Amino acid sequence: MSSSAIATVIKMLESLPEETQERVVDHLREYLSDLLDEEEWNARFKRSQPQLKGLARRARQEIAEGKAKPLDLKEL
């Protein structure tokens, strides 16, 4: 975000009553925290792709060899 965009947001916040400013800041903190969590999840998921591909390959092989059976939810 450009410094002019940040300045605009600050001016918008400053025009609000203090209690409303606090609410907006709380929402922004929560939103930013969620964004960072999502970015971390995406990075971890991307790093796990080789392992997931290996597990999928193994599952297909076991199915082809007749070593796998359909999932019975009642057995869980």
C-alpha positions, 0 to 999 in steps of 0.5 A: 500500500502506498504511503498516500493510501495509508495517509488516507486511511489515517485521515478517515480514522481520525475523523471518527469518534475515538470509540469507533476508532478503537473498534476499527483498529480491533477489526483490522488487527483481527483481519490482519491476523487472519490474513497472516494465518491464511498465508502461513497455511498456504505456505505449509500446504505448498511445502507438503505437496511432494508428501501428498503426491507420494501418499496419493501414488502409494494409495493408487498402487495399493488399490491396484494391488488389491490391498485397499478396501472401500471405507466403511464409516461404521468402522470409524 
